[in-house]
Each structure stands twice: as C-alpha cells, then as structure tokens.
Amino acid sequence: MAMAVLFVFGVTAILEADLCSDKKFSLLPPVNFTIRVTGLAQVLLSWEPNPDQEQRNANLEYRVKINAPQEDDYETKSTESKCVTILHKGFSASVQAILWNHPSPLESSWVSAELKAPPGSPGTSIVNLTCITNTVPSDDPYFRPYQVSLRCTWLVGEEAPEDTQYFFYYRYGSWTEECQEYSKDPLNRNIACWFPRTFISSKGREQLIVHVNGSSRQATIKPFDQLFALHSIDQVNPPKNITAVIDGTCLSIQWQKPISAFPTHCFEYEVKIYNTRKGYFQTEKMTANALTSITDDVSKYSVQVRAAVSSVCRTLGLWSEWSQPIYVGNDEQKPSTEWLLIVLMATLCFALLIFSLICRICHLWTKLFPPVPAPKSDIKDLFVSTNYEKTGSGETETEVVSYVEEPGFEILEDSVF
C-alpha cells in the first residue's frame, strides 16, 4: 500500500514538473515569409521554421490566413502554399505556427506579407466581363475527340481614354494563352475575344483564370482578373438526331446525347411539346433519351429538347439552347360519324324548310296534290237522280246530276263536270 502511494505521488510530481516546463515553453513564428506571383492570378506563399525554436516540433503545423482580396484560412504541414485568386486589388496573407502535441494547443504570433495592387488609373479597367465555353469536335478524334472553344466579352472602362487598347489572356492549369481574334468597337478598341480551340479540359474541374490588361498614351490602364468555375460558363450543346412520330394518340420522341466528352448517363433533359391548335405547352424533365406522351390525334405539335450535365458527374451548370423545333401531327379537323350525321340532318331540315316555303308561296302544293272528294253517305246516294240532255248533235253530251234531299239535309248546288 505504501509503495502504491509513493508511485502516485511520483507520477503527480513528474506531470507537474512537465506542465511547469510547458508553461515556460513558447512557440516562435515562422521566418522569411514571402509572396511571389507565379502565374495569372496565382501566388506562392513560402516561409521557414524559426531557427531559434526548440526542437519540440514533431507535430508542428502552420495556419495560413488570407486577408485580401477575400478572407480565407486553412492549415498545412508544408512550408509553402499556392493560392489562386484575383490580384488586381492586391493581396495580403499571414501565417503562424501551431503545436498540437500539448495539453492545450500552442500558437505562435502571426507574420504577414503583402502584394500591392498593380498601378492604374481608376475607371480604366474593363467592366462586365462574361465568358462562355462550348465543346466542339476535335480535328484529331483519335488523340483528343473533343475540344473546348472560349468566347469572352467586356465593356470599356468609363474613364478609359479613346486610344485605350485591351489585351486578353486566359490560364487553365499550367497553360496560358493570349487572344488572337478580337472584336472591336467603333473606336477600334478590343471588346471581345474568340478562341476556336483552347487547352481547357471539357471535363475538368479546375478554375478558368482570365486576365485583361491595357495600354494608352494618356493614362495607365488598370488590369483586371476574374475566376470562372467551368460548370458555370459551359454552354452545353443541344441534343442531336431528334425524331418524333405520332401513332394514333401516342407521340414518341427520341434523341441522342449532345456533342460532349461526358458520357450518356451524365445528362438530364427537358422536352417541350407545343400544341399549335390549342396553344399550350407541356414540359417534361428526365434522364432518359426517349419520351412517350398521350396526345390529341387532331393536332399539330412542335417538339424541342435541351440538355444539361447533371449533378451525377459535376456541379449542375447551364442548360443548352433548345433544339430546332420539329413538327408532327395534323391540325386539320377530322369530323366524326356523329358530327357527320348532325350536319346531314341539319342540311336536310334546311332543304325541307326552303321547299315548304316555295310551295306555299307558289301554291305548288295544291297543284301537285289536289284534294280528294270525300265519299258520300249511303243515305244521300238514295236520292240521287241522273238526267242526260242532248244538245244539238249527239257528239256532245252534258250530264246533269241532281241531288234531292229530305228536309233536314243540306241542299247542294248543281255541279257540272
């Protein structure tokens, strides 16, 4: 028991001594911290461990803090770090040492370095820079089946002199290229650039860096940098080989994936069906490359399809333009049997009405269908006497029929036939 108590006291004494020594231990900041530009919108931060630091840096790390142009911080075990950022506003950063194998982590003081913003008169740099990439078939499909084109446009700075000329560069990875095909404004200043082929990877995830500087005899033109995520500027091609067929009330649509380095399963689609007779749209979203829809068989339809690379393969970006419309169906009305019967009955009734009016006006009905005399009663026939008179020659005879009725019967006037 006594031995155990002595052991505990010994361990406690050792820990207290260690803690006391740790309280006296201080972590020194790195030295020779520098910032060096190594490419368009790219800097290399480098430093060295403090040579006066005690040899207790087995788990020594560094915390890097970006102060400008945008705040950021991260940790690293290396003594250098690359940073991709815009530089036309200047750049500044700080670094400190961190020791983790300690009851409470130790941190050194910060050391800082700065890059001044490049010279230039305010308002002379370009504004409203926009860029679009597009995938096109390669001239060498075996080596590289697809290539990426790039088009960027901008506006001239409000304070830029009339003799200002701008020059455009892009960097992707380690490759930097200067523009060779410019579009110009009425003062012959470059306001757009076109790269039919670039070294940008159509499936890449690195940022696209764009740099535009300028020159003028009247002022120093301030440069301008901008970073683009490829998915945010990639204009996907529309789907190709679209077909549409109507069979009765079934509309079947099929298409193929756009021209792209991404495989078929990386795309999602929107199909727009427009009923030209009724004037309404139907839009369907899907990942398959076929659609079957129930339609009105007495209509004409316009069919368009567009595509986008889905989040399965990269961050969802821009939709393609709608494909050229294709038309199917027939908007000529095909009357059914019921409508045909209704039309025939209406026509027949109208014809009978017209005929009846004509007959009434011209008394044709009486002429065509004279009234038939009603048969006489047997009582009246008993009192009929017939006299024949001959006048002149025997060729002409007149038959006289006389009706004699008893009182109470109507006396008929003589009728001559």
SEVO-356912 format. One record per residue: residue in one letter; y, x, z of N, C-alpha, C in turn. Coordinates in steps of 0.001 Angstrom, whole numbers, plus 500000, padded with zeros to 6 digits. Each point is the difference from the previous one (the first is absolute). Layout:
! SEVO-356912
AYXZYXZYXZ/...
***
This chain:
! SEVO-356912
M498792500838500000501208499162500000501254500870500000/A499974501008500810501149500908500077500220500706498680/M498884500377499343500108500659498700500632499083498961/A499654498705500028500563499034499057501493499843500207/V500416499950501275501430499860500293500764501215499502/L499420501180500225500650501224499525500108500023498479/F498970499489499292500024499960498530501109499096499486/V500156498840500646501040499059499576501372500603500200/F500194500622501160501296500617500256500282501130499000/G498959500742499632500175501083499043500413499491498625/V499314498931499535500338499420498688501421499469499998/T500378499336501096501349499455500103501044501095499939/A499720501083500688500947501117500003500160500589498601/I498873500120499300500063500552498638500820499101499080/L499783498659500052500737499059499165501485500033500314/E500324500069501306501415500042500367500655501270499467/A499250501108500101500553501251499477500219499923498499/D499050499369499307500129499851498538501184499132499636/L500169498894500765501121499110499724501316500696500250/C500021500790501087501244500720500282500339500971498879/S498948500661499493500251500921498891500439499265498752/D499430498747499776500403499205498833501437499545500107/K500436499739501238501389499571500150500946501119499600/K499564501234500210500830501124499630499912500293498508/F498947499476499301499789500280498582500977499184499156/S500645500587499030500928499313499097499586500267498563/L500206498973499139499610500106498583501245500323499197/L499966501077499250501151500460499222499998499372498604/P501157499734499408500080499375498671499611500986498899/P499646499474498826499689500880498857501227500794499581/V499773501001499188501104500827499507499938500063498479/N501098500491499411500114500184498538499721498697499232/F500579498911500477499828498696499345500917499946498778/T499423499790498815500767499955498758499599498783499156/I500928499577499130499753498925499034500299500553498618/R499023499929499107500162500569498658499614498975498943/V500844499832498978499719499065498904498965500629499080/T498903499291499759498921500524499159499776499178498730/G500748498947499801499847499159498812500965498838500075/L499977499163498962500850498815500024499631499130501188/A500984499763500885499813499150501178498852500478500886/Q499819501303500092498932500550500826500494501232500738/V499701500052501309500383501145500819498781500505500764/L500058501260500395498958500616500818500621500399501337/L499479499441501077500430500354501348499045501073500527/S500521501063500551499147501064500533500614500558501280/W499142500509500903500411500562501285498913500929500510/E500274500648501099499029500906500613499929499716501494/P498831500259500603499915499859501459500932501001500680/N500471499627501136500889500893500735499217501236500474/P500433501201499643499247501204500384500015500262501508/D500944499402500716500078500198501443499130499015500763/Q499333499126499263499167499005500669498755500658500587/E499622499592501259498781500506500613498791499572499172/Q498959500735500078498808499731499197499190498845500611/R500560498838499982499289498812500491500146498868498980/N499974500385498737500300499044498925498758499612499207/A498858499874500662498774499631499286500147498639499343/N500674499055500638500195498651499447501467499754499663/L500678501028499571501418499871499671500168499250498674/E500843498979500003500340499238498793501507499910499889/Y500430499373498890501435499888499748500332498563499598/R501134499556500468500517498691499597501218500221499111/V499942499404498814501084500122499023500759498675499967/K501303500085500054500840498805499940500982500155498837/I499945499023499061500962499963498891501203499199500477/N501163500593499945501217499338500486500771499295498884/A499989500583498807500726499435498859499292500471498726/P499990499172498952500781498762499823499382498766500669/Q498705500055500311499367498897500704499193500561501163/E500079499353501135499314500496501184498489499819499884/D499283501040500451498538499971500007499525501093500946/D498773499873500510499445501066500830498486499994499877/Y499403501164500160498554500153499906499610501290500706/E498698500190500204499495501186500693499080500789499076/T499971501308500205499170500870499189499612501243500797/K498876500599499649499574501258500613500432501203499173/S500448499736498774500440501071499114501416500430500356/T500410501141499465501369500485500215500876499793498761/E499559499121499109500821499606498855499619498589499577/S500941499356499323499771498612499608500848499678498778/K499392499306499019500730499540498818500538498598500258/C501156499749499444500617498684500164500616499584498671/V499658498794499551500555499442498757501033498950500384/T501229500203499585501088499100500373501180500227499066/I500925499060499970501212500179499207500854501077500663/L500701500774499176500780501113500523501486499903499684/H500404499004499208501417499938499628500901499598501169/K499383499518501097500780499692501194499896501097501055/G499320501090499687499763501047500973498702499762500750/F499583501008500777498736499904500727500099500823501280/S499463499435501087499949500741501259498736499624500745/A499459500975500779498762499780500737499992500865501249/S499087499635500908499837500751501249498510500158500277/V499653501019500802498613500235500349499928500473501449/Q498931499646500711499752500451501355498516500288500173/A499671500812500991498609500319500311499487499044501068/I498671499681499930499370499092500955498704500648500488/L499756499937501296498762500509500573499258498840500644/W498795499722499489499268498819500450499026500283501138/N499413501205500113498985500263501031500671500276501344/H500588498972500522500781500099501231499945498644500692/P500048499972501340499979498687500674501044499045499442/S501158500494499666500996499211499287500482500835498822/P500007499452498761500342500808498826501357500674500160/L500054501237499576501244500761500046500660499983498634/E501321499914499988500780499994498764501104501031500101/S500200500715498913501101500965499971501294499293499610/S501054500721500021501264499477499479499935499971498470/W500960499302499380500020499856498544500781501148499363/V499560500360498796500787500876499128500232499247498697/S501164500165499395500381499196498844500472500868498851/A499928499416498791500518500641498789500525498904499087/E500840500390499053500672499005499171500253500522498598/L499905499057499030500440500258498623501227499140499738/K501058500608499553501203499253499698499804499154498738/A500695498897499931499965499184498786500585500794498849/P499441499889498793500533500759498859501422499557499685/P500807500885499458501398499655499718500114498970498889/G501101499283500007500257499001498972501067499026500440/S500775499519499043501061499045500320499411498625500278/P500516499291500995499480498652500308500146499065498799/G498989499155499798500057499004498934499664500508498627/T499570501278499887499684500545498670498511499960499687/S499153499826501006498556499945499743499622498663499376/I498824499947499390499551498756499362499725498928501055/V499947498745499567499686498879500882499003499085499287/N499338499150500798499059498989499469498903500616499131/L499362501022500521498897500639499283498744499143500112/T499391499666498873498737499259499967499041500702499047/C498718499966500344498978500650499171498784499098499852/I499354500107498848498778499243499712499001500944499331/T498745499958500473498930500742499334499066499012499306/N499313500497498987499079499156499248498863500858499460/T498789499482500060498831500733499521499800499755498510/V499766501068499258499793499913498551498751500796499646/P499342499662498884498830500787499578500402501429499682/S499121500915500296500276501412499759499649500378498566/D500673501037499512499674500530498673498659500736500012/D499581500390501198498724500718500140499133499223500995/P499300498955499539499256499138500917498851500693500713/Y499525501120499483498887500700500637500472500831501192/F501154500651499830500521500827501081500714499156501054/R500840499076499525500768499149500908500216498658499305/P499194498991500308500052498748499232501306499225500143/Y500704500184501123501238499254500215501116500948500416/Q501215499668499579501189500719500422501048498999500465/V500995500515500725501018499135500588501361500322499390/S500682498965499538501369500157499517500970499667501137/L501219500484499879501016499795501042501338499688499348/R500651498960500503501349499671499535500872499727501218/C501153500657500054500945499823501101501392499706499444/T500736499157500683501376499664499610500899500119501221/W501291500202499775500967500106501087501385499653499482/L500930499896500928501404499760499667500825501220500369/V501077500193499264500899501126500254500774499745501292/G500211501056500804500787499872501220501416499526499710/E500543499205500912501330499422499769501084501061499875/E499841501117500709501025501048499973499649501136499046/A498953499836499225499604501067499077500991500086498846/P500493501185499648500909500141498852499318499608498699/E500815499769498984499463499553498715499141501070499330/D500237501267500328499208501059499366498741500333500791/T499655499182501005498807500266500809498743499884499149/Q499081500894500215498692499913499357498924500167501069/Y499017499096499975498928500016500995498721500582499396/F499182500595500876498739500605499586498904499527500952/F498892499568499407498943499317500749498749500883500094/Y499382500013501211498756500729500242499070499108500836/Y498713500180499801499044499372500905498998501047500458/R499421499771501191498926500858500506498876499124500502/Y498792500353499592498808499339500513499000501078500372/G499682500093501289499159501094500457500713501318499809/S499383500918499324500594501317499757500703500079498647/W499969498900499233500559500046498655501419499426499980/T500931500744499409501391499559499841500342500022498524/E500684498946499532500320499891498575501414499448499830/E500702500542499017501351499542499681499967499029498827/C500883499028500045500035498979498951500470500598498675/Q499387499512498907500370500430498655500525498847499150/E499772498771500422500420498828499215500900499122500862/Y501298500050499727500993499240500769500551498841499182/S500422498963500724500836498945499424501412500192500545/K501014499704499179501380500326500359500885498760500009/D501100500100500748500998498925500032501052500270498929/P501000499122499836501017500220498947500764501315500128/L500036500590501209500683501284500189499040501179499854/N498815499735499468498985501030499737499429500613501279/R500033499254501112499418500462501250498573499481500124/N499107500843500485498599499607500159499865498935501084/I499351498871499660499836498909500964498543499519500083/A499102500628499271498579499633500060499173501144499438/C498737500053500447499103501056499545498634499399499706/W499342500550498973498692499491499576499035501168499824/F498858499926500741498914500960499840498804499265499399/P499704500172498728498828499319499419498690500410500665/R499907501255500422498818500519500688500465500821501192/T499315499869501129500346500766501194498730500598500607/F500188500732501075498881500557500755499709499160501247/I500513498797500035499743499090501112498583499449499869/S499271499987501095498651499426500000500096498487500150/S499356499279499094500083498532500039499311499415501224/K499084500756500615499326499548501215500456500780501229/G501046500805499828500456500858501087500666499225501126/R500046500635501161500623499402501183501197500802500488/E500307501108499329501155500799500404501289499310499574/Q501081500408500640501299499434499661500565500656498744/L500774499227499260500733500514498850501404500358500472/I500420501242499750501329500462500406500880500078498769/V501169499408500095500958500002498894501285500674500480/H500534500876499177501228500737500325500937499931498796/V501256499644500258501011499937498933501224500772500475/N500365501028499266501256500715500273500923499845498805/G501162500621500038500950499830498917501012501118499947/S500805499967498960501050501004499828501240499335499411/S501141500598500309501281499525499477501015501121500130/R500967500046499090501064500988500098501054499606501023/Q500005498727500380501066499505500870499577499857501461/A498692499958500280499545499802501375498589500535500147/T499621500262501261498625500381500314499183498726500180/I498959499841499209499186498780500029498945500118501085/K499964499034500867499053500012501109498621499584499500/P498936500734500359498642499635499550499476498793500762/F498874499480499498499400498810500610498479500117499925/D499336499691501132498535500007500071499501498611500361/Q498800499679499516499347498745500412498491500162499911/L499299499399500963498543500045500054499448498624499644/F498911499990499233499370498747499600498508500051500326/A499493498936500602498549499814500105499512499455498664/L498952500592499453499576499631498645499660498521499874/H499356499426501022499605498590499874501215499087499890/S501152500434500512501181499142499987500741500022498672/I499687500965499124500703500085498709499039499949498816/D498702499901500260499025499981498908499960498620499360/Q500422499913498748499956498743499256498647499892499320/V499121499187500565498648499848499472500059499335498632/N499114500409499100499920499367498679499373498614500119/P500357499075499102499354498682500010498526500111499616/P499182499043500393498593499991499558499932499937498472/K498888500425499457499857500038498541498824499128499557/N499961499724498678498922499223499374499772498655500700/I501079499234500140499916498685500651499524498969498979/T499033499199500399499496498915499153499982498711500805/A500214498889499314499978498682500642499351499006499041/V499067499202500515499257499033499186499913498695500778/I500213498878499304499848498674500607498760499346499423/D499125499554500885498794499263499622500016498683500771/G500419498937499321500160498710500679501150500071500979/T499699499850501291501023500107501036499877501315500767/C499303500973499463499770501282500666500766501102499261/L500954500639500708500766501118499455499444501300500563/S499485500867499139499410501275500418500900501145499535/I500404500861500965500898501125499723499321501284500446/Q500074501032499170499449501308500333500986501084499587/W499914501180500650500873501118499672499347501298500482/Q500618501114499629499552501315500441501078500660500844/K499605500957500831500946500672500893501079500716499178/P501164500247500588501070500688499271499626501445499686/I500806500615499145499878501439499771500415500697501277/S499062500634500670500267500605501305498859500942500371/A500322500991500830498968500894500516499198499354501114/F500497498902500557499270499303501058498839499217499392/P498850499958500683498858499231499477500205498498500123/T499061499246499449500137498546499916500156499336501354/H499263500458501017500025499320501300501312500204500751/C500908500827499464501264500271500693501105499008499651/F499709499006499174501068499125499528499849498573500533/E501142499364500163500044498558500216500915499406498942/Y499789498715499731500649499383498850500653498673500387/E500990499621499216500586498665500046499926499403498599/V499511498755499925499884499297498725500950498814500036/K500830499885498977500971498901499912499635499123498812/I499707498726500281499630499030498961501109498957499928/Y500580499845498816501113499071499819499578498867499075/N500099498773500498499700498805499221501257499627499226/T500004500240498687501211499776499212500333498528499826/R498999499116500096500270498570499829500578499390501269/K499425500362501156500469499435501266501057500863500667/G500131501267499573501072500846500493499815500522501413/Y498785500353500416499811500566501342499141501261499924/F500198500868501025499278501268500089498882499906501031/Q498939500739499724498909500189500948499765501502500115/T500101500552501219499836501435500216498816500243500915/E499133500914499584498811500356500782500005501509500241/K499625500434501233499895501412500343498539500326500281/M499530501163499488498589500343500138499795501489499783/T498775500463500313499625501388499759499038500130498822/A499394498891499576499115500020498828500838500026498730/N499348500301498874500714500045498723499618498817499109/A499743498844500625499694498778499258500388498801500856/L500351498903499326500398498776500691499550498811499176/T499463498983500688499646498736499375500762498900500712/S500670499141499224500834498953500579499759498687499277/I500078498899500743499872498668499419501366499558499510/T500053499529498751501282499656499393499936498641499328/D501158499542499566500127498790499206499673500358498554/D499033499289499404499582500381498643501005499601498939/V501052499248500390501023499623499028501299500714500383/S499996501315499994501176500799500342499888501367499337/K501157500627499860500062501370499517500400500887501165/Y499353501184500141500208500860501150500457501387499561/S500899500568500831500409501395499863499375500772501156/V499340501125499693499287500785501014500586501410500038/Q500359500473501225500483501355500218499322500589501237/V499810501324499991499339500690501113500797501256500340/R500109500319501299500597501256500434499119500641501061/A500248501299500287499109500761500881500799500849500971/A499325500406501086500545500946500974498834500761500612/V500254501245500392498976500771500697499911499471501428/S498822499598500418499836499355501301499990501025501128/S500108499492501225500013500860501188498647500657500255/V498965499618499239498697500651500142500090501471499607/C500852500304499023500067501363499459501297500730500333/R501073499280500305501243500633500416500921498925500552/T501140500400500513500968499024500499500442499095498855/L500020498703500273500361499035498959501410500270499495/G500121500060498682501294500316499400500499498898499092/L500566500394498866500621499066499077498949499285499156/W500305498743499633499198499268499026500401500425498600/S499074499906499103500302500280498596500851498876499430/E500501500220498809500631498906499256498916499000499610/W500403498747499751499044499012499505499569500384498586/S498761499768499703499506500249498644500664499040499016/Q499923500321498720500513499096498985499229498678500048/P500689498865499911499283498713500108499071499763498824/I498851499424500297499093499519498960499863498495500181/Y499839499277498888500023498531500035498634499451499591/V499563498999500739498745499312499710500202498512500202/G499084499211499417500067498556500177500778499324498898/N500120498684500117500680499175499010500807498955500737/D501305499936499715500850499027500683500159498691499226/E499204499805498896500041498731499274499159498966500745/Q500580498834500217499325498950500757498821499442499214/K498829499933500619498808499423499393499736498646500641/P500336498854499312499854498695500636498544499682500295/S499786499431501133498660499594500402499651498654499374/T498750499556500188499556498710499440500787498849500585/E500306500063501293500755498917500634501385499882499389/W500671501143499849501329499935499389499929499500498560/L498953500352499271499860499534498629499837498488499944/L499192499455500905499830498549500050501299499293500352/I500744500567500944501270499381500394500972499974498831/V500056501099499263500907500060498850499584498995498925/L498675499911499735499531499049498998500296498561500402/M499773499644501268500275498636500464501484499680499908/A500838500946500373501439499767499928500444499809498561/T499436500798499106500358499859498581499556498657499449/L498781499573500371499494498720499525500839498832500508/C500335500028501275500839498936500580501371499947499335/F500554501168499722501303500036499346499923499419498595/A498928500335499266499838499476498642499836498479500006/L499203499479500956499825498542500101501311499307500339/L500793500617500870501284499399500359500922499921498795/I500052501083499221500845500004498804499521498958498998/F498670499922499805499455499030499052500304498564500433/S499892499727501300500292498661500517501454499619499766/L500905500966500223501415499707499780500276499716498532/I499381500771499114500210499771498562499497498619499589/C498813499633500485499437498687499663500880498866500499/R500555500153501180500832498929500555501289499850499226/I500562501143499591501271499922499269499787499405498613/C498946500347499311499774499568498615499072498782499898/H499589499377501069499082498842500024498704500312499289/L499603501251500004498760500354499332498787499454500714/W500134499823501263498840499521500768499600498608499553/T500999499081499751499715498631499560499432499991498597/K500533500913499155499537500052498624498579500556499917/L499733501017500826498670500594499958498962499147500696/F500401499309501052499068499178500784500585498613500214/P499918499068498929500557498629500141499188499229501034/P500639499029500652499287499222501036498914499128499392/V498892499907500657498876499169499553500144498608500614/P499941498864499126500162498637500570498901499703501010/A500421499340501030499034499657501039499141498837499540/P498727499950500323499121498874499612500438498693500656/K499878498889499204500407498676500501498873499404500818/S500390499090500860498996499341500833499218498972499196/D498805499652500430499145499037499304500628498621499913/I500796499631500986500611498655500012500993499890498875/K500780501084499797500999499960498938499329499924498634/D498853500652499822499331500006498695499530498610499584/L499775499093500918499532498655499671501053499183499278/F501263500372500216501080499187499417500663500687498826/V499295500957499416500579500694498844499571499273498732/S500973499690499100499698499394498704500586500870498924/T499267500126498960500422500894498922500231499184498752/N501148500158499315500363499329498755500246501048498946/Y499508499716498847500223500870498854500873499285499022/E501064500611499584500897499428499012500048500934498812/K499963499380498904500089500762498774501301499713499345/T500684501007499647501299499861499348499917500674498658/G500483499226499029500006500570498639498605500246499539/S499756501197499719498708500416499481499022500227501113/G498789500148499603498924500225500964499897501458500443/E500914500864499515499879501410500346500543500319501381/T500988499121500357500630500280501296499694498878500937/E499482500360501149499664499006501004500698500340501286/T500383498924500652500642500153501311499173499264500998/E499631500757501031499180499408501042500900499664501171/V499963498763500354500816499513501113499073499606501111/V500267500545501118499182499707501180500880499323501008/S499559498854500453500781499219500973499195499902501271/Y500712500147501098499404499867501318500542498754500640/V499086499135500393500391498779500696499435500099501397/E500836499902500938499579500145501374500250498716500755/E499192499822500973500160498881500900501228500233500843/P500567498939500533501150500158500915499596500952501127/G500939500815500337499726501005501042499723501367499443/F499629500053498661499811501298499348501263500386499264/E500206501259499826501182500497499303499853499759498516/I501059499419499335500000499747498568500431501261499300/L499135500555499156500288501206499273500655499685498696/E500942500811499596500618499858498710499034500446498927/D500250499410498758499120500374498896500124501493499715/S498865500571499727499968501428499645499537500080498558/V500695500760499242499674500168498592499521501410499807/F498829500134499349499411501311499693500008500170498517/
***
